[in-house]
């Protein structure tokens, strides 16, 4: 069950056709009544990404 401010990985389509990559997003709002979820994808400048990816993998339980 998702809750507000959870970080989730979602398939994000790439420009080169049917390929997708997992991208992090934060849960901003949930509506159980209508079963709607409002998400915002998370992005960072390239120089911060290595440390961020390592931290995110620890949060979601994926081995680095």
C-alpha positions, 0 to 999 in steps of 0.5 A, a space after each residue: 500500500 502506498 502512502 503519501 511521500 513514498 518513493 516508488 519506481 515506475 517504468 518511464 518510456 524512452 524516446 527510442 521506441 518501446 523501451 522503458 527504464 525505471 525512474 523514481 517518483 514521489 507519491 504526492 496525493 492519494 484518493 482512495 475514494 476514486 483510486 487516483 494517485 498523483 505522482 511526481 518524477 524525481 530528477 537531479 543534475 548529472 553531478 549528483 546522480 551517482 550518490 542519489 542512485 546509491 541512496 535510492 537503491 538502499 531505500 527501495 532495497 535494491 543491491 548496488 
